[in-house]
């Protein structure tokens, strides 16, 4: 499947989350800017968990540079609407207010808009609002000719080897202590308001990230679509005592969550990679997968790189392409509960200690391997696919990118996580907020200085206006009351084929 035509058929898209922050490094509590249109209906600019957390979404691209060009243009349009606010360029949040002060995303008065907000209220109830302010980059990827079973084989191998991406690209070794206020965090104090772990790569993907005992109890198998869908449906329909205690509504009628199940909707299930398909209007994602199979995968463990203007660079994307081809083509035996647990332990170990000299990991075939030896083996396999990609595209961009990134194995100081700590120590008195504030300012200035033709400005203004009109149309078309809509939306039969 590494023939030229197939490799040129790779399609990719990026979803990038960023908090809106104030010049001093605090969270912006303002509503989603009207100039950006409707967060419910805009095709490229929405919000994720919080009203303060933008999500920027590219279209689908055949070219790496085209994908980054569009992501840059979306950033340019956003910055022109933000006045003195800026996008926070780290995965770990800026200075946060009290938990209840962090604003939930709002999507208007329609049933679908209210459901999106109530889902987020539920996330806040279940995990705390601070945990929802973590930001990341999602990389969506497909290859022609790959069927559902092929994608599940890729996913199994990704879960075995994904720790390597945390080592190479993790960029969140430190955080502002406001994020872990009143939490048992296990971090070391670096300066007055900064906590860290000296060899951490990605605190976002470790024990402080988006997880819970409830999520840990979900036993999802990736061996086939049927077992995956069955385990997800169980989590979506099984009542969970702690969530039953919260209830769907307060006695006063305020909605607390969409349901009392272990998961409210499919997106609540956190995984480093997801099987995905474009859904039809009103369709449940699980139904779409069951009916039409997997269309692409969504890689979800990438930190924002504060040294890249849009959070991710071309080298990273090209290494991801080669890594995903490796995961697709390597032998991928079925997983087991024991292996899934070991994969999770490896993820947490590399997130917290990835640059620690001599670090050992649990190998999925048994025993332990050193991170350095195992990583070298995986990168050597990726090099085969980088050469094939270069042969297909012409030039040596893939091989050169992999060679540059692979240097981080022998020189851990080149890792983004190490660079973050080094710059914090050198210029910012070990303050995470001070460093990221300055980096956010510089990123904003750099993007605002780029050319932004009038035609591009008009296109984004039209998208914003059209999205507001579409939100109004949806709101005017509602005929069902919200409780009836909620019950319909979470009905188990809508997940079946």
N, C-alpha and C positions, 0 to 999 in steps of 0.2 A: 504493500500500500504506500510505499515511499516513492512512487513514480512522480514525475514532474507535475502532471495534470492534477493529481490528487493533492500534492503539497501546495500547489498554487490555489487550491480550493479552500484552504484554511480560512475560516471566518472568525473574527474576534470583535468584542465590544467591551467597554469599560464602564463600570458604575463606581463613582468616587464620592465618598462621604467627607464632609468637613463641617466643623462647627463655625458659626459666625461668632467672632470674638471682638471685643472692644480694644482700642489702642493700648490700654494698660494691661491686657492679658486676662480680663474677666469675660464671662459668657455674655453675649448680647441677648437681651431678653425681649427685643422688639419683635413684632409680627413679621412673617415672611414678606419681604418687600413687594409692594404692589407692582412695581416695574418689572418684576420677574414673572408676573402672570399667576396662574392658578397652580398650586402645588398638587391639586387633584388631577389635572388634565394636561399640563405642559409636557411635551414629549421628551424634553432634555433636562429640565430643572424642576426638582421636587424637593421634598423634605423626607428625612428618614424617621427616626424616633421622635426627636424634639422639634418644635417649631424653629429652634435655633440651629438645627443640623441640616444643612443643604445636602442634596444628593444630585450629582451631575452625571448624566447618562449619554453616552455616545450612541450613534447608530451602529450598524454592523459593517465591518470593513475587511477588505481583502489585504490591505497594506498596513504595515505597522506605522509608518509615518503618517498615513492618512488618518488613522485612528487617533494618534497623538495630536494631529493638527486640529481635528474637530474638538477634542477635549480642551485644547488650548483656547479655541474660539469661544467655547461655552464659558470657560473661566473669564475671558475678557468681557463677555457680556454681563456676567454676574458682578464683576468688580465695578463696572460702570453704574450699577444699581445700588451699591452698598454704602455710598457716602463714606463715612470714616470707619466703618466696620471692615474687618478683613477675615479671610478664611484661615483658620488655625491649621498649620501645616504638619501637625503631629497626630498620630493615632490616639494617643492619650490626651485627655481633655485639658483645656485651659483652666484657670481658676473657676471653681464651681460654687454657686450659692447653695443654700440648704436644699435638701432633696426635693421637698414639695414645691420649691420655687422654680425648678427647671420646667420650662413650658412644654406641654405635650403638643405634638403636631395637630394642626387644625385644617380641615379640608372642606369647610362649608356645611350647609344645612341639609344636603341630600342624604338619603339613607346610606349610600355607599361611602360618602364622606364621613358621616357620623360613625359608621362601622370602623373605618380606619382609625379614627380618634379613640373610640372605645377599646379597640385592640391595643393601642398604645397605653391607655390608662391601665389595662390589664397587665401589660409588661412592667409598668411601674410598680404595680401591686406585687407582682411575682418576684421581680429581680432588683427593684430599687431603680429610681430614675438616674442616678449617677452612672450605673453600669451601662445604661443605654446611650451615654454620651461618647462612648468609644467610637472612633471612625476607622474605616478601612477602605481598601480597594477590592472590588470584585471583578474578576477577569472571566468573561464569557467566551467559550471556545468550541468550535466544531470542525469536523473534518468530513469531507464527502465520503460516502460509502460505509460509514460506521453505523451499525445498528445498535439497538438497545443493549444487547448482550456485550458488544464491544465497549460501549461506554461504561457499563458496570464493571468490566474488567479493568478499564482505565481507573475508575474510582477506587477499586480495591488497592491497586498499586499506589495510587496517589496517597491513600491513607497510610500505607506502609512507609512511604518515602517522603511525605510532605514535610517532615521535620527539617529536611535539607533546605527548603525554601525559607524557613524561619532563621536558620543559621546565615544564609547568604543575604537575605533581604530584610530581616527583622530590624526595626528602627525605633523600638519603644522600650529601652532599657531603664527608663526613669519616668517619674510622674510627679505631679503636684499633689501634696498630701491632702488637698481638699477632696480628691477622688475617693480616698479610703477613710474619710472621717468616720469614726466610730466603728470601723471594721477591723477584724483580725487579719492583718495583711502579710506578715512575715518578711517585710522589706527592711532594708537598712537605711538609716538616715544619712543623706549625703550633704545637705545644707539645711538652712532653717525651714524651708517649705518643700524640699525635694527629697523623695525617697527613691531607692534604686536597688538593683542587685548587680554586683561588679561584673559578672559574666553573662548577664541577661541579654537576650536577643529581642524578644517580643513579649513584654508583660501583657500586652493585649491578648495574646493567644495562650496565656498561662492560667493559673488558678484564680487570678483576679478578673479574668475576662468574663464574657457572656456565658455563664453556666450556672447550674444549680443542682441540688440533690435530685430534684424532680427530673431535670434533663438527663442526669446520669443514669436514671432508672429505665430510660428508653432503650430497649435492646433492638437496634435496627440492623438487619442483615443486608449486605450489598451483593448477595450472590445472584439475585435475579430480580426482575421487576416485580414479580408476584410477591416474593417474601418482603421486599422493601416496602411495597404499597400496603401489605397487610400489617406490618409492624407500625407504619405511620398511621394507618387508620385506627389501630388500637389506641395509640397515644392521643388521637384526635377525638376519640369517643369515650375513653375511660375516665370516669370522674376521679379527681385527685382530692383527697380529704382536706388538705390545706387550702385548696382553691375553692372547695365547697364551702369552707368556713367563711371565705370572703364574700361569696355569693355573686350573682350576676348584677343585682341592683341593691342599693342601700334601701332601708325602710322609707327614705324620702324620695326614692325613685331615681337617684343618680346611678348611672351605669358604672360598674367597677371592672368589668371584663366582658368578653363576648360569650364565654362559656366557662364552666367549672372543670373542663377536661384538662388532662395533663398538658395538652397543647390547645391553644385557641384556634389557630389556623396553621397551615403547612409551614409558613415562613418562620414560625416561632421555633421550629426545630433547628438547632444550631449544628452545623457540620462544617468541616474545613473545605468540603466540596459538595456540590449538589447536582443531582440529575434534574435537568430542566426541559421544558417545552413551552413555546409561546402559547398562551391561553386565549380562548375566545372570550368575548365580553360576558361577564357574569359567571364564567366557568371556574370550578375549583381546580387548582393545579394537579391534585391527585387524580381527578377524573381525566384530565388531559393526558397525563402520563400513561394511565391504564389504557386509554382508548387508542392513543396514537404513538406511544413509545417515547424514548428519550431523543431529544433533538440537539441538545448541546449540554456542556457542563459549565458550572459556575464555580470558579476557584475563589475561596472566601478568606484565605489566611494572610493576604498581603497587607502589610502596614503601609501607611503613607510614608513616603521617603521625603523628609524635610529638605533634602538637598536637591530635589527635582521640582521644577516650577509647578507641575501639575500632579505631583505626588508619585509619579512613576515615569521611568525613562525607557528609551528604545532597547537598551541592553537587557533590561529586566524582562521586557515583553518577549524578546527573542529567546532568552534562556527559558522562559515559561513555555514557549512553543516547543522547544527541543525536549524539555522535561515532560510535557504532556504526551508527546510522541513516544518517548521512552515508556511512560506508564501504559500507553495503549498497546505497544508492541511486545513488551516483556511478558513472560509467562505470568499468569495471574490466577493462582489456585483460589478456591473458595475460602472465604474468611471463616473464623470461628469466634465465639464469645471471648475465649482466652486471648486470641490474637488482637481482637478489637480493643480489649483492655490494655494490652501491651502497647499498642499504637498510641493510645491516649497517654500512657505514662511517658513514652518517648517524646511526645509533643510537649508535655509539661516540663520534662527535663531539659529539652533544648530551649524552650521559651525562657526558662529561669537560669540555665547554666551553660548555654550552648557554646560559649567561647572559653569555657574552663578547660585548661590543658588536660589531655588524657581522658576526656569524658567518654564513658561507655554507654551504649544503648542496648536494648533488648532486640535481638534479631527475630523476625517473624518465623524463621525456620528453627529457632531454638538457640539457646546460649546468648552470649553477649558479643558485640562487635564494638570496636572503637569508632567514634563518630568520624574521625579523620580517615580511617581505612574504608569504611562503608561509603562515606561521601565521595571519596576518590573513585570508587567503583561505579557509583551512580553517574558521576560526571563523565567518566569515560564512555559509558553507554550513551549518554546524552550527546557526546561529541559525534557519534555516528549519525545521529539525526540532524545535528547542526550542519554537517557536511552535505547531507542530502538536501537540506533546505537551501544551502548556498548554491548547490548544483541547479536546483530548480529556479531560483531567483537570479542567479548570476552574481558574481562578487563574492565577498567573504564576510559579510556583516554578521551572520549567525555564528560562524566559527570564532571570529574576533570577539564578539560579545561574550561567548562562553569562556574563552581564554581569559578575558579580563576579570570576569566574575569568579572564575575558578581560583584566581590568585588569593581570594579571601580565605581559602582553606589553609594555605601555608602561612598567610599573613592575616591573622584575625583582626589586626588593627585597621584593615581596609573595610571591614564589615560596617554597614551603616550604623549598627548599634554601638560599635566602638567609636566611630567618628562622632556620634552625638555626645557621648560622654567626654571625649577629648576636647571638643569645642566648648562644651559647658565648663569644663575645668579651666581651660586656657583663657577664656574671654568673659565668662558670665558668673564667676564665683560659684560654680556648681549649681546654678539655678535653672531648673527646667523651664519655668515660665518665662524667665528673662531671655533665655536662648531662643525658645520657639516664638516669643513675641517679636524679637528682632528678625528672625528668619521669615516670619509671616509678613512683617513690614517690607522686607526686601523683595519677597516674592510678589507681593501686591504691586510694588513700584515697578518691578520688571515687567509684569504682565500688562500694566496700564501703559507702559512705554511702547509696547508693540503696536505696529500699525493695525488699525481696525477700520476698514473701509466703510463708507456710508451705506453701501449696499448690504453689508453684513449687519450693521446696526438696524437698518430697516427690517431685515429678515427676523431678527430677534424681537423687535418691537411688535411685528405682526404675530409671531408665535405667542407672545405674551397676551396680546389682545384676543386672539382666537381662543386661547385656553380659558380666559375669563368668560368669554361668551359661551363656550362649551360647558363650563361649570354651571352657569346660569340656566342653560338648557336642561341639564341633568336635574337640577333642583326643581325646575318647573314641571318636569315630567313625572315626578314621584306621585304614586297613588296609594301606596301601602304605608301603614304606620310603621314606626321604627321597630317596635317589638316583634311585629309580624315578620318584618324583613330579617331581623336578627335570627329568629327561629328558622326561617327558610334558609338563610345563609349557612348556618352550622349544621343543617340536617344531614345525617350520615348517608342517606341515599344519594346525595349530590356528589359523593366521592366515588361511588361505584361506576362501573361501565354501563 
